[in-house]
Amino acid sequence: MNVEGQVATNIPINFAILKSGVQSVSATILPNIGDLQLHPKSELKFNIKLFDVAHDFVFDQQFGDYRSEAIEDKKKQVIKHVGSFKAEVPYQLSAWQNGRNLQDIKDNRKKLEQAYDHISRLIRENKFEDYKKSISKREENMAASMYLSKAESEERFTDLVKDFKSGFKIQPVSKDAVMFVCAENKVAFLKKANGESALYLENPETEEELMLDISFYIPEGKEEFEII
């Protein structure tokens, strides 16, 4: 099948698994920008793969296969599937479950934009140590869930700073960016209309873009967004 706008990718989900137990998974596809209905050949198909990390990420098994029914001559505006699977992991993350319900936060969009502006300013002013502190909770969870050593975790940040210093310039977050809320209304982030992160850098010489795909939450007892 060859449909304009189609996408297929492998997405690590360890970071979304906070602890062992039943995990909820949902997936949605919408029409291409400018279209009111899905393409007749559109379909949603995914599965979950398990890898043995004790032996250098060797494929173990596949499960949770899902494939939507054919659209054909039906007129559909969305395809959505919600399911679950059981996971056993050797870690437990302290993450968004300790956040406030964003529906209870007044002016949450404005607060989120201010959080993005703060991160953009840190990068623009080369305050990389402050930026490192702002993503520390996220990186701790990433290291635990992706089984990274301390050296590998440090290398992630070092490589990122190298990119920052190699001609990439932080770009303004568009006021038209779409706000997404997930994780039981406790996590929020901004996306461009094409689904890419609203926070990105661009190299004017090479015209390359560097996406910073980060999410925010408001910890219990606090009023401002933090990276999670």
C-alpha positions as a printed Julia matrix, in Angstrom:
228×3 Matrix{Float64}:
   0.0     0.0    0.0
   1.29    3.47  -0.87
  -0.81    6.27   0.57
   0.4     9.86   0.78
   0.92   10.8    4.42
   1.31    7.23   5.65
   3.8     6.49   8.4
   5.35    3.37   9.87
   7.83    3.35  12.71
   9.11    1.53  15.77
   8.48    3.4   19.02
  10.12    2.42  22.33
   7.41    2.29  25.0
   9.52    1.43  28.06
   9.41    5.05  29.18
   5.6     4.89  29.27
   5.56    1.79  31.49
   5.79    3.08  35.05
   5.73   -0.31  36.76
   4.81   -3.95  36.22
   1.15   -4.72  35.64
  -1.59   -4.11  33.09
  -0.76   -1.32  30.64
  -3.28    0.62  28.56
  -2.45    1.38  24.93
  -4.43    3.52  22.5
  -3.77    4.58  18.92
  -5.61    7.0   16.64
  -5.25    8.09  13.02
  -6.89   11.19  11.57
  -7.24   12.53   8.01
  -4.31   14.25   6.33
  -4.15   18.01   6.82
  -6.81   19.62   4.64
  -8.89   16.45   4.31
 -12.19   15.89   6.09
 -12.18   12.11   5.8
  -9.66    9.3    5.92
  -8.22    7.96   2.69
 -10.1     4.8    1.54
  -6.89    2.78   1.96
  -6.13    4.11   5.44
  -5.6     1.54   8.16
  -4.27    1.31  11.69
  -1.95   -1.6   12.35
   0.44   -2.21  15.23
   1.95   -4.82  17.49
   4.14   -4.95  20.58
   7.6    -6.5   20.51
   9.54   -7.76  23.51
  13.35   -7.72  23.49
  15.77   -9.51  25.8
  17.98   -6.69  27.12
  20.2    -9.14  29.0
  21.54  -10.3   25.64
  22.05   -7.04  23.74
  18.4    -6.37  22.83
  17.69   -9.68  21.11
  14.11  -10.05  19.84
  12.08  -12.33  22.12
   8.41  -12.31  21.11
   5.6   -10.33  19.49
   2.05   -9.91  20.8
  -0.91   -7.53  20.9
  -1.34   -7.5   17.12
  -4.11   -5.2   15.89
  -5.29   -4.28  12.41
  -8.32   -2.11  11.68
 -10.98   -3.21   9.24
 -10.81   -1.88   5.68
 -12.47    1.49   5.07
 -13.15    0.97   1.35
 -16.3     2.94   0.48
 -17.14    3.82   4.1
 -16.68    7.47   5.06
 -14.64    7.73   8.25
 -13.05   10.67  10.02
 -11.09    8.67  12.57
  -9.82    5.2   13.39
  -9.13    4.54  17.05
  -8.26    1.48  19.08
  -7.88    1.07  22.84
  -6.44   -2.09  24.34
  -4.21   -3.39  27.1
  -1.35   -5.77  27.77
   0.53   -7.04  30.8
   4.14   -6.01  31.31
   6.77   -7.14  33.78
   9.67   -4.71  34.2
  12.55   -4.58  36.72
  11.98   -0.93  37.59
   9.37    1.47  38.95
   9.29    5.06  37.75
   8.21    8.13  39.69
   6.7    10.24  36.95
   3.39   11.77  35.89
   1.37    9.7   38.37
   2.56   12.22  40.97
   1.2    15.16  38.98
  -1.89   17.33  39.27
  -4.96   16.95  37.08
  -4.56   19.69  34.48
  -8.31   20.14  34.25
  -8.06   21.67  37.72
  -5.39   24.18  36.63
  -6.57   27.62  35.55
  -4.93   28.97  32.36
  -3.05   25.7   31.81
  -2.35   26.59  28.15
  -0.75   29.88  29.18
   1.32   28.16  31.85
   2.46   25.55  29.34
   3.53   28.2   26.84
   5.51   29.92  29.6
   7.27   26.63  30.36
   8.23   26.27  26.69
   9.47   29.87  26.64
  11.63   29.17  29.69
  13.26   26.12  28.1
  13.8    28.02  24.84
  15.5    30.83  26.74
  17.87   28.44  28.53
  19.01   27.01  25.2
  19.2    30.4   23.48
  21.37   31.79  26.29
  23.6    28.67  26.36
  22.61   27.86  29.94
  23.1    24.17  29.34
  23.67   23.19  32.97
  20.34   24.78  33.88
  18.75   22.93  30.99
  20.3    19.71  32.26
  18.72   20.3   35.67
  15.33   20.93  34.07
  15.38   17.54  32.3
  17.01   15.6   35.14
  13.81   13.83  36.24
  13.05   12.82  32.67
  16.59   11.55  32.11
  16.58    9.55  35.35
  13.43    7.77  34.23
  14.78    7.33  30.72
  17.98    5.74  32.03
  16.05    3.34  34.28
  13.49    2.3   31.66
  15.97    1.99  28.79
  18.57    0.22  30.95
  21.27    2.83  30.34
  24.5     2.98  32.3
  25.52    6.25  33.93
  28.05    6.8   31.14
  25.43    6.18  28.44
  23.02    8.55  30.14
  25.67   11.27  30.34
  26.53   10.71  26.69
  22.92   11.45  25.71
  23.19   14.94  27.17
  26.73   15.53  25.89
  25.65   14.68  22.34
  22.67   17.0   22.65
  24.86   19.92  23.73
  27.18   19.22  20.78
  24.18   19.64  18.5
  23.22   22.87  20.25
  26.71   24.23  19.62
  27.02   23.08  16.0
  24.98   25.83  14.4
  21.47   24.92  15.52
  19.32   27.83  16.69
  16.23   27.52  18.85
  13.06   28.5   16.99
  10.03   30.31  18.43
   7.1    28.13  19.45
   4.16   28.87  17.18
   1.06   30.34  18.8
  -0.89   27.98  16.53
   0.7    24.92  18.14
  -1.82   22.33  19.31
  -1.92   21.44  23.0
  -2.19   17.72  23.75
  -3.12   16.34  27.17
  -2.69   12.67  28.11
  -1.79   10.34  31.0
  -5.04   10.81  32.91
  -4.96   14.56  32.2
  -1.62   14.98  33.96
   0.8    15.41  31.04
   0.77   18.11  28.36
   2.85   19.11  25.34
   2.61   21.25  22.22
   2.75   19.95  18.66
   2.93   21.61  15.27
   0.05   20.98  12.86
   2.06   18.2   11.18
   2.47   16.34  14.47
   6.09   17.31  15.1
   7.22   18.82  18.38
   6.57   22.55  18.65
   9.97   22.92  20.31
  12.81   22.59  17.82
  16.09   24.02  16.59
  17.14   24.74  13.03
  20.53   24.96  11.37
  20.26   27.86   8.87
  23.22   26.6    6.84
  22.18   22.97   6.41
  18.42   23.61   6.87
  18.35   20.64   9.25
  15.91   20.58  12.16
  16.45   19.13  15.63
  13.25   18.23  17.48
  13.07   18.38  21.27
  10.19   16.03  22.01
   9.56   16.74  25.68
   6.48   16.61  27.91
   5.43   18.61  30.95
   3.46   18.06  34.14
   2.72   20.01  37.32
   3.91   18.08  40.39
   1.53   17.77  43.31
   1.9    20.78  45.59
   3.28   23.02  42.84
   1.81   25.55  40.4
   4.18   25.55  37.42
   4.96   23.02  34.7
   8.13   20.93  34.83
   9.61   18.51  32.31
   8.81   14.86  32.99
